[in-house]
């Protein structure tokens, strides 16, 4: 009963967040501050390793911090959702990686796995609310189908975009957060 109540609480939180993001012109759902994207991804990676020891994780980060204006709690939620998806939708032992990079005008986070991939017919719909690739997966194992919708809405609220590439043996989600003159911070 407690587990079901907790699951319903998370579902309700996700639905409320999506509603707030949809009404962004009415209220400000983000609390922007200068934060280090590389540090935030490192924290998410540590949590992933602790909670998912059956999925080896590689972290690829540049030589130093990547400072940019963002809501660190919400971007952490995006990274957590992407890492969780990589573990939930792949068999134990599947390698997962997360990378932080700076490209012209943007900071990127790439979450990749070496799992079975996402079927072509499902790729356009994975960001839809309540859409689930594996319809046979039970809700207690597979989630509500809101994680990627929440991630996409949060990234868009930051003025960014999230993209998916997938083939058998390689699925990559790339988050791009645009920032003027973004560059690695000096240590």
C-alpha positions as CSV (number, residue, x, y, z in Angstrom):
1,X,0.0,0.0,0.0
2,X,2.9,2.4,0.9
3,X,4.7,1.6,-2.4
4,X,1.5,2.2,-4.4
5,X,0.9,5.5,-2.5
6,X,4.5,6.6,-3.3
7,X,4.1,5.7,-6.9
8,X,0.9,7.7,-7.2
9,X,2.6,10.6,-5.4
10,X,5.4,10.6,-8.1
11,X,2.8,10.4,-10.9
12,X,0.9,13.3,-9.4
13,X,4.1,15.4,-9.0
14,X,5.0,14.7,-12.7
15,X,1.5,15.7,-13.9
16,X,1.5,18.9,-11.9
17,X,5.0,19.8,-13.2
18,X,3.8,19.2,-16.8
19,X,0.8,21.4,-16.1
20,X,3.0,24.2,-14.7
21,X,5.4,24.0,-17.7
22,X,2.4,24.1,-20.1
23,X,1.3,27.3,-18.3
24,X,4.8,28.8,-18.2
25,X,3.4,32.2,-19.4
26,X,1.3,32.4,-16.2
27,X,3.9,31.2,-13.7
28,X,7.7,30.7,-13.6
29,X,8.3,27.0,-13.0
30,X,12.1,27.3,-13.1
31,X,14.5,28.8,-10.6
32,X,17.5,29.8,-12.7
33,X,20.9,30.2,-11.2
34,X,24.5,29.8,-12.5
35,X,25.4,26.1,-11.9
36,X,28.0,23.6,-12.9
37,X,26.5,21.1,-15.4
38,X,29.5,18.8,-15.1
39,X,29.1,18.6,-11.3
40,X,25.4,18.0,-11.5
41,X,25.9,15.2,-14.0
42,X,28.6,13.7,-11.7
43,X,26.1,13.7,-8.8
44,X,23.4,12.0,-10.9
45,X,26.0,9.4,-12.0
46,X,26.9,8.7,-8.4
47,X,23.3,8.2,-7.5
48,X,22.8,6.0,-10.6
49,X,25.8,3.8,-9.6
50,X,24.4,3.4,-6.1
51,X,20.9,2.5,-7.2
52,X,21.7,0.5,-10.4
53,X,24.9,-1.5,-9.7
54,X,23.9,-4.0,-12.4
55,X,24.4,-1.4,-15.2
56,X,28.1,-0.3,-15.5
57,X,28.3,3.5,-16.0
58,X,31.0,5.5,-17.7
59,X,31.1,9.2,-17.1
60,X,32.9,11.4,-19.7
61,X,33.3,15.0,-18.7
62,X,35.5,17.7,-20.0
63,X,38.5,19.1,-18.1
64,X,36.5,21.2,-15.8
65,X,33.2,22.8,-14.8
66,X,30.6,23.9,-17.3
67,X,28.8,26.9,-15.8
68,X,25.5,28.0,-17.3
69,X,22.2,29.5,-16.0
70,X,19.8,26.7,-15.3
71,X,17.5,25.3,-12.6
72,X,19.8,22.7,-11.2
73,X,17.1,20.6,-9.6
74,X,15.2,20.4,-12.9
75,X,18.2,19.6,-15.0
76,X,19.2,17.0,-12.5
77,X,15.7,15.6,-12.9
78,X,16.2,15.4,-16.6
79,X,19.5,13.5,-16.3
80,X,18.0,11.2,-13.6
81,X,15.1,10.4,-15.9
82,X,17.4,9.6,-18.9
83,X,19.7,7.4,-16.8
84,X,16.8,5.6,-15.2
85,X,15.3,4.9,-18.6
86,X,18.6,3.4,-19.8
87,X,18.5,1.0,-16.9
88,X,14.8,0.2,-16.9
89,X,14.6,-0.6,-20.6
90,X,17.8,-2.6,-21.0
91,X,18.9,-6.0,-19.5
92,X,21.2,-6.2,-16.5
93,X,24.9,-5.8,-17.5
94,X,24.1,-3.3,-20.3
95,X,26.7,-0.5,-20.4
96,X,25.5,3.1,-19.9
97,X,27.4,6.3,-20.4
98,X,26.8,9.9,-19.7
99,X,28.9,12.7,-21.3
100,X,29.1,16.4,-20.8
101,X,30.4,18.5,-23.7
102,X,30.6,22.0,-24.8
103,X,29.7,22.8,-28.4
104,X,29.4,26.2,-30.1
105,X,26.6,28.0,-28.3
106,X,25.5,25.2,-26.2
107,X,26.2,22.7,-23.4
108,X,25.3,19.1,-24.1
109,X,24.6,16.0,-22.0
110,X,24.5,12.7,-23.8
111,X,23.1,9.6,-22.1
112,X,23.8,6.4,-24.1
113,X,23.2,2.7,-23.6
114,X,24.2,-0.4,-25.5
115,X,20.8,-2.1,-25.1
116,X,18.4,-3.3,-27.8
117,X,17.5,0.1,-29.1
118,X,14.1,1.7,-29.7
119,X,12.0,0.4,-32.6
120,X,11.7,2.9,-35.5
121,X,7.9,3.1,-35.1
122,X,8.2,4.2,-31.5
123,X,11.0,6.8,-31.8
124,X,8.7,9.7,-32.7
125,X,6.4,8.9,-29.8
126,X,8.7,8.2,-26.9
127,X,8.3,11.9,-25.7
128,X,4.5,11.7,-25.7
129,X,2.8,11.7,-22.3
130,X,1.9,8.2,-21.1
131,X,3.5,6.5,-24.2
132,X,5.3,3.3,-23.4
133,X,7.4,1.4,-25.9
134,X,6.8,-2.0,-24.2
135,X,3.1,-2.2,-23.7
136,X,3.4,-5.5,-21.9
137,X,5.6,-4.0,-19.2
138,X,3.8,-3.7,-15.9
139,X,3.4,-0.2,-14.4
140,X,5.3,-1.2,-11.3
141,X,8.4,-2.0,-13.4
142,X,8.0,0.3,-16.3
143,X,6.8,3.6,-14.8
144,X,4.0,5.9,-15.9
145,X,5.2,6.8,-19.4
146,X,5.8,10.4,-18.2
147,X,9.6,10.5,-17.6
148,X,10.6,11.4,-21.2
149,X,7.7,13.9,-21.5
150,X,8.8,15.6,-18.3
151,X,12.4,15.6,-19.5
152,X,11.5,17.1,-22.8
153,X,9.3,19.8,-21.2
154,X,12.0,20.8,-18.7
155,X,14.6,21.0,-21.5
156,X,12.3,23.1,-23.6
157,X,11.6,25.4,-20.6
158,X,15.3,26.0,-20.5
159,X,15.2,27.0,-24.2
160,X,16.9,23.7,-25.2
161,X,16.0,20.6,-27.0
162,X,16.4,16.8,-26.5
163,X,17.0,14.4,-29.4
164,X,17.0,10.7,-29.7
165,X,19.1,8.4,-32.0
166,X,18.7,4.7,-31.7
167,X,19.8,1.6,-33.5
168,X,20.1,-2.0,-32.2
169,X,22.9,-1.8,-29.7
170,X,23.0,2.0,-29.3
171,X,20.4,4.4,-27.9
172,X,21.5,8.0,-27.3
173,X,19.6,10.9,-25.8
174,X,21.2,14.3,-26.4
175,X,20.2,17.3,-24.3
176,X,21.3,20.7,-25.7
177,X,21.1,23.7,-23.5
178,X,21.8,26.8,-25.5
179,X,23.8,29.5,-23.9
180,X,25.6,32.5,-25.3
181,X,29.4,32.0,-25.2
182,X,29.2,28.9,-23.1
183,X,32.6,27.4,-22.4
184,X,34.2,25.3,-19.8
185,X,35.0,27.3,-16.7
186,X,38.6,27.6,-15.7
187,X,39.5,25.9,-12.5
